[in-house]
Amino acid sequence: MFRLAIIAAILIWPWTIATASAQDDCQTETYDHNGSAMDVTVCRADVTIRYRVPRRGLARHGVVPGTVLFAGRFVPQDVTGDTAADEVSPLAGTAYVFKAGCAPAGYAVSGAMHARIELHGDAPVRGADCRVTGYRSDELIFD
């Protein structure tokens, strides 16, 4: 029995260290988005944007602290030698729109992270029955 416990500890130990190391690589900063405080978390190439403090009125649409607004990744780019251009980090992923009584609807967005974050895409427009009735051009800005 003692040997089994030692073997289990040996097998689990590297996984625990790897998990802790991956979490240590994450950084979170707070941005503003349309009056909501947002947590922008970067873990290596992954970027997640969550509501920290949703603005008034979003709760009726199912938005609570921790709700994900965007999940994506940095897009690899060629280094141009232009310092200003190289400071811009292209992003791509999925943003979500929220409507009372409906599940969040995801849509593709892309943009860049520099002094602020700008994402663009075609957001679904939904009717009273939650079905997608069309799309609208959407711009998400995080300052």
C-alpha positions as CSV (number, residue, x, y, z in Angstrom):
1,M,0.0,0.0,0.0
2,F,2.9,2.4,0.9
3,R,4.6,1.6,-2.5
4,L,1.3,2.5,-4.3
5,A,1.1,5.8,-2.5
6,I,4.8,6.6,-3.5
7,I,4.2,5.7,-7.1
8,A,1.1,7.8,-7.3
9,A,3.0,10.8,-5.7
10,I,5.8,10.4,-8.3
11,L,3.3,10.3,-11.2
12,I,1.3,13.3,-10.0
13,W,4.2,15.5,-8.9
14,P,5.4,16.5,-12.4
15,W,1.8,17.3,-13.5
16,T,1.3,19.5,-10.5
17,I,4.5,21.5,-11.3
18,A,3.5,21.8,-15.0
19,T,0.1,23.1,-14.1
20,A,1.5,25.6,-11.6
21,S,4.0,26.8,-14.2
22,A,1.3,27.2,-16.9
23,Q,-0.8,29.3,-14.4
24,D,2.3,31.4,-13.5
25,D,2.6,32.4,-17.2
26,C,-0.7,34.2,-17.1
27,Q,-1.2,37.9,-16.6
28,T,-4.5,39.7,-16.0
29,E,-5.2,43.4,-16.5
30,T,-8.4,45.4,-16.2
31,Y,-9.8,47.3,-19.2
32,D,-13.1,49.3,-19.7
33,H,-15.6,48.2,-22.3
34,N,-18.7,50.2,-22.8
35,G,-18.9,51.0,-19.0
36,S,-18.1,47.5,-17.9
37,A,-14.8,46.6,-16.1
38,M,-13.3,43.7,-18.0
39,D,-10.5,41.2,-17.0
40,V,-8.2,40.6,-19.9
41,T,-6.1,37.4,-19.2
42,V,-3.2,36.5,-21.3
43,C,-1.7,33.0,-20.9
44,R,1.1,32.6,-23.4
45,A,-0.8,32.9,-26.8
46,D,-4.3,32.5,-25.3
47,V,-6.4,35.6,-24.5
48,T,-9.7,35.5,-22.5
49,I,-11.8,38.6,-21.8
50,R,-14.3,38.3,-18.9
51,Y,-16.7,40.7,-17.3
52,R,-15.3,41.7,-13.9
53,V,-18.1,44.3,-13.2
54,P,-20.8,44.3,-15.8
55,R,-22.5,47.6,-16.5
56,R,-26.0,48.1,-15.3
57,G,-28.6,46.3,-17.4
58,L,-26.5,43.4,-18.6
59,A,-27.6,41.1,-15.8
60,R,-31.0,40.7,-17.5
61,H,-29.2,39.3,-20.5
62,G,-27.4,36.7,-18.3
63,V,-24.1,38.6,-18.0
64,V,-22.6,38.2,-14.5
65,P,-19.0,38.7,-13.2
66,G,-16.9,36.0,-14.9
67,T,-19.0,35.8,-18.1
68,V,-16.6,35.3,-21.1
69,L,-17.0,38.0,-23.8
70,F,-14.0,36.8,-25.9
71,A,-11.8,33.8,-26.2
72,G,-9.0,33.7,-28.7
73,R,-5.3,33.7,-29.5
74,F,-2.5,35.9,-30.7
75,V,-2.0,35.4,-34.4
76,P,1.7,34.9,-35.5
77,Q,3.0,37.8,-37.5
78,D,6.2,38.6,-39.5
79,V,8.5,41.0,-37.8
80,T,8.8,44.0,-40.1
81,G,11.5,46.0,-38.4
82,D,9.0,48.9,-38.0
83,T,8.9,49.4,-34.2
84,A,5.3,50.9,-34.2
85,A,4.0,48.0,-36.3
86,D,5.8,45.4,-34.3
87,E,4.2,46.6,-31.0
88,V,0.7,45.6,-32.4
89,S,-0.3,42.1,-31.5
90,P,-2.9,40.6,-33.9
91,L,-5.7,38.6,-32.3
92,A,-8.4,36.3,-33.5
93,G,-11.1,34.3,-31.8
94,T,-14.7,34.1,-30.8
95,A,-16.8,36.9,-29.2
96,Y,-20.2,36.5,-27.8
97,V,-23.5,38.5,-27.8
98,F,-26.1,38.1,-25.1
99,K,-29.9,38.3,-25.3
100,A,-32.3,37.8,-22.4
101,G,-33.7,34.2,-22.5
102,C,-31.2,33.0,-25.1
103,A,-27.9,31.2,-24.9
104,P,-24.8,33.3,-25.7
105,A,-24.2,33.4,-29.5
106,G,-20.6,33.2,-30.6
107,Y,-19.1,34.9,-33.7
108,A,-15.7,35.2,-35.3
109,V,-13.7,38.4,-34.6
110,S,-10.2,39.6,-35.3
111,G,-8.2,42.7,-34.5
112,A,-5.2,43.8,-32.5
113,M,-3.9,44.4,-29.0
114,H,-1.7,47.5,-28.5
115,A,-2.4,50.4,-26.1
116,R,-6.0,49.2,-26.3
117,I,-7.8,46.2,-27.8
118,E,-9.9,46.5,-30.9
119,L,-11.9,43.5,-32.3
120,H,-14.2,43.5,-35.3
121,G,-16.6,40.9,-36.7
122,D,-20.2,40.3,-37.8
123,A,-22.4,39.8,-34.7
124,P,-25.5,37.7,-35.0
125,V,-28.9,39.5,-34.6
126,R,-31.5,37.4,-33.0
127,G,-35.3,37.5,-32.9
128,A,-37.7,36.9,-30.0
129,D,-37.3,33.2,-30.5
130,C,-33.5,33.4,-30.2
131,R,-33.0,32.4,-33.9
132,V,-30.4,34.4,-35.9
133,T,-32.2,36.8,-38.2
134,G,-29.2,38.5,-39.6
135,Y,-25.8,40.0,-38.8
136,R,-24.5,43.4,-38.0
137,S,-21.0,44.8,-38.1
138,D,-19.6,44.9,-34.6
139,E,-16.6,46.7,-33.1
140,L,-15.4,45.8,-29.6
141,I,-13.1,48.4,-28.0
142,F,-11.3,47.9,-24.7
143,D,-9.4,50.8,-23.2
